[in-house]
Amino acid sequence: MAKKQVLVACGAGIATSTVVNNAIEEMAKEHKLDVNLIQIKIAEVAAYEDTADLLVTTAMTKKEYNFPVINARNFLTGIGIEETKQQILEALKK
């Protein structure tokens, strides 16, 4: 399986994206998935449109992208995290 480029974005690219980034890193290790995690501001997503395989974000997205976008706001609330983790894993295994 080829290495996946995963964008992890929040409003500022610092706080909440770090929480999500760490969770994805752990999942990738656990499932032996080769990922390149790039932690960014949501405003920077367009710069990666041609290379990204997945966007996981805690921010609102107004644009459609040619790769899956997974809303990870529940990492902040703690409710429904397992379901979101499963969505991320499924997207990474494709």
C-alpha positions as a Python dict, from the first residue, in 0.01 Angstrom:
ca = {
    (1, 'M'): (0, 0, 0),
    (2, 'A'): (134, 343, -94),
    (3, 'K'): (210, 607, 166),
    (4, 'K'): (-93, 829, 230),
    (5, 'Q'): (-63, 1204, 273),
    (6, 'V'): (-304, 1311, 546),
    (7, 'L'): (-380, 1675, 616),
    (8, 'V'): (-478, 1745, 976),
    (9, 'A'): (-629, 2092, 998),
    (10, 'C'): (-786, 2327, 1247),
    (11, 'G'): (-840, 2702, 1250),
    (12, 'A'): (-487, 2793, 1359),
    (13, 'G'): (-304, 2468, 1283),
    (14, 'I'): (-184, 2434, 1641),
    (15, 'A'): (-413, 2325, 1922),
    (16, 'T'): (-695, 2096, 1818),
    (17, 'S'): (-511, 1964, 1513),
    (18, 'T'): (-234, 1844, 1747),
    (19, 'V'): (-484, 1629, 1938),
    (20, 'V'): (-616, 1477, 1615),
    (21, 'N'): (-269, 1443, 1463),
    (22, 'N'): (-148, 1244, 1765),
    (23, 'A'): (-451, 1014, 1750),
    (24, 'I'): (-399, 943, 1379),
    (25, 'E'): (-30, 879, 1436),
    (26, 'E'): (-115, 619, 1703),
    (27, 'M'): (-377, 453, 1481),
    (28, 'A'): (-133, 436, 1189),
    (29, 'K'): (131, 269, 1406),
    (30, 'E'): (-119, 25, 1554),
    (31, 'H'): (-248, -78, 1209),
    (32, 'K'): (94, -58, 1039),
    (33, 'L'): (-17, 210, 793),
    (34, 'D'): (236, 430, 618),
    (35, 'V'): (117, 792, 649),
    (36, 'N'): (267, 1134, 605),
    (37, 'L'): (84, 1363, 849),
    (38, 'I'): (84, 1734, 770),
    (39, 'Q'): (-57, 1960, 1039),
    (40, 'I'): (-190, 2284, 889),
    (41, 'K'): (-439, 2571, 916),
    (42, 'I'): (-767, 2506, 736),
    (43, 'A'): (-686, 2802, 509),
    (44, 'E'): (-379, 2614, 380),
    (45, 'V'): (-562, 2306, 249),
    (46, 'A'): (-579, 2438, -109),
    (47, 'A'): (-198, 2430, -131),
    (48, 'Y'): (-212, 2050, -93),
    (49, 'E'): (-506, 1976, -324),
    (50, 'D'): (-293, 1791, -577),
    (51, 'T'): (-106, 1573, -329),
    (52, 'A'): (-336, 1499, -34),
    (53, 'D'): (-521, 1171, 11),
    (54, 'L'): (-732, 1271, 311),
    (55, 'L'): (-829, 1577, 516),
    (56, 'V'): (-916, 1533, 883),
    (57, 'T'): (-1031, 1859, 1037),
    (58, 'T'): (-1188, 2017, 1342),
    (59, 'A'): (-1274, 2330, 1142),
    (60, 'M'): (-1562, 2396, 906),
    (61, 'T'): (-1495, 2340, 537),
    (62, 'K'): (-1688, 2530, 273),
    (63, 'K'): (-1517, 2383, -29),
    (64, 'E'): (-1538, 2042, -193),
    (65, 'Y'): (-1207, 1860, -241),
    (66, 'N'): (-1107, 1568, -461),
    (67, 'F'): (-1018, 1364, -150),
    (68, 'P'): (-1224, 1254, 150),
    (69, 'V'): (-1287, 1507, 428),
    (70, 'I'): (-1353, 1373, 776),
    (71, 'N'): (-1493, 1597, 1047),
    (72, 'A'): (-1305, 1531, 1371),
    (73, 'R'): (-1470, 1783, 1603),
    (74, 'N'): (-1580, 1498, 1826),
    (75, 'F'): (-1215, 1457, 1932),
    (76, 'L'): (-1280, 1778, 2126),
    (77, 'T'): (-1604, 1663, 2287),
    (78, 'G'): (-1505, 1301, 2343),
    (79, 'I'): (-1838, 1181, 2204),
    (80, 'G'): (-1829, 947, 1904),
    (81, 'I'): (-1451, 932, 1872),
    (82, 'E'): (-1443, 560, 1791),
    (83, 'E'): (-1677, 607, 1495),
    (84, 'T'): (-1457, 883, 1357),
    (85, 'K'): (-1143, 676, 1410),
    (86, 'Q'): (-1307, 396, 1210),
    (87, 'Q'): (-1387, 639, 925),
    (88, 'I'): (-1023, 755, 923),
    (89, 'L'): (-894, 396, 918),
    (90, 'E'): (-1126, 302, 632),
    (91, 'A'): (-1010, 603, 430),
    (92, 'L'): (-645, 519, 492),
    (93, 'K'): (-687, 156, 388),
    (94, 'K'): (-836, 243, 48),
}
